Amino acid sequence: MTLRGRIITVILIICVVGGIYGAAGMGWLDRTENESGAYNDTIFGHRDTLYLWYTDDALTDYLNSVVVSYNEYQDDTRVIPVYTSGSEYLETINQASLHTEEIPDLYIVGNDSLEKAYLAGLASEVRLPEGVLGMDVFFPKSAVNAVTYHNKQIAYPFYFETSSFLYNKTYMEDWARTQLEAEMDAAQGDAAQEEAERTNPSEENDSGQAQETSNAENIIDEAAVAARVEEVLPKTIDDILNFADEYDAPEQVEAIFKWDVSDIFYNYFFVGNYINVGGAAGDNDKSIDIYNEDAIRCMKVYQNLNQFFSIDTVEISYADILKDFIEGKILYTVVTTDALAKIEEAKENGEFKYEYGTSLIPDVNEELVSRSLSVTQCVVVNGYSERKNEANDFATFLACYNVDNLYDRTGKLPALSGVKFTNQNAEAFVAEYQKSIPNPKMIETSNYWVEMEIAFAKIWDGDDANAELKSLSEKIMTQISGEDYTEEYIDVPEEVEEDAEEDTE
C-alpha cells in the first residue's frame, strides 16, 4: 500500500476507534500552511496533480489549508483547489473535462445535481480505502441517502444545509423566572397564612410579616429557570399558539412566531414527512406521492396559521426576519445554518443584546410530524479523471479528516457524524439534518421546488389546499411519465378537516 493509502486508512481507523474524530486531536499530523494560506509549488517535485473545483469562495482558505496538510504528508500526489464562479457549473466542468488537459478530478456540488452529473459521465462510484468500514459508519443516513444514486454512492458527503427552530433565550428565561417567582410567592404566601392561622389566628399582621420575610429570601435557582425554558419550548405548532395566549411580551416584541413563508426551505417541514419525491435517496421516479390525506391535513394547518401570524408572502424576506430577530422583535423563527454566524457577528458588534437558543422544528401537531428539507454539498470524483484512485483518497481525506474545524473556519456544518462544535447551537441543526429529507436529485423534478413554493404561497393566501396539492402532483407526474396524469380526488372526511382547524385555535 502506498504512503497515501496508509495515511488515509490510519486516519479512518482512528476515526472509528476514537469516536470518529480521534485524529483531530493527534499531534502527529499537524495542519500547516505558508503565509498566503496556499500550497508551495516548489516542494512537490514530479508528483501527479489533482484539480479540485469549487464555487463557494467561503471555502478558499479552508481548502488551501487542507491541501497543504495533504500535500505535505504524502509523497505521490499534490492537490490544487480551483475556485470557479458561474451559473453553469456542471457545464463548465464538462467542457473542461472534454477540452482541457487540466481536468477537474474532483469538484464540490449539491446532491440535487448528482443525477445530472452521473448521467453526463461527470460522477463515478466512490469507494472508501480497503479495510475501512462503510460510509454509513461515518455519516448519518440522510447524508448517505443524499449521495446515493440507484444503490451506488457517487459522492462523499461534505457539509449540509437545513433549517432549525430559533428562539430568544433571554426572553424565555425572563418569562420562566417570572413564572417561578409567582409560583414561589403563591406557595410561600399560602404557607405563611397557614402558619399564622395555626400559631396566632387572631393577629392578621403576623401573616403579612411572615410573607414579607419569606419573599425576601425568595431566590430563583437558575437551573430551575433553564429547566422551565426547556419544558415550555414548543414541541408542536399548537404549543406555540398556546404560549402566545399566555405570554406577556416585552414592548419591543412585534411577533411571537414569524418566519419566511415565501421560501420553501423554511416551510417544507410542514409536509416533509408525508410527501415523497423519489424515495429515500430522491432517485426513484416510481416513488412519487405528493397528493395524500396527511399532506392535505398538514397544509390546512399551515393555512390556518395565517389568521394568527399574519405574514405577507410578497413583503416578507429571510433577511428581514433575521434582522428583526437580532433587534429583539421576534421570539420564535425558523432559520438555516447561516443564522448562527450572523447572530454571533451581531453579538460581537453589540447589535444583538440577548442570548439565543436552537431546537428541533416543532411538529405540526400531536398527530402530524414535521420533517425538514436538507441539501448536502458533496465531493464528487469526476468520471473523466485519469486519477480516480488518487481522487478518491483525497476526497476521503477532505470529507473525513479534521472537519471539526470546518464550521469555525467557513460557517459550514460538516455532514460527518460526531463533530463537536464551539457553538452548541449547531447541535440542533445536526439533529434536524439527521432526520431530514434530502433534496431529490432527479432531473425530471428539477422544477418541483419552484412549483411547491408557488403552491405554498397560494395556500397561505387562502386557496384550497386540497386542490393545490392535487394540481401540483398532476404536474410533476405528467413531467415524469411524459403523459397527461390525473389524480383521483381525495375527499378528506369532514371531521378530519375540523380537527385540522381546531389545531390552530
Summary of the structure (lengths in Angstrom):
residues: 505
radius of gyration: 27.3
end to end distance: 66.1
largest distance: 101.8
contacts: 1580
relative contact order: 0.17
helix: 49%
strand: 14%
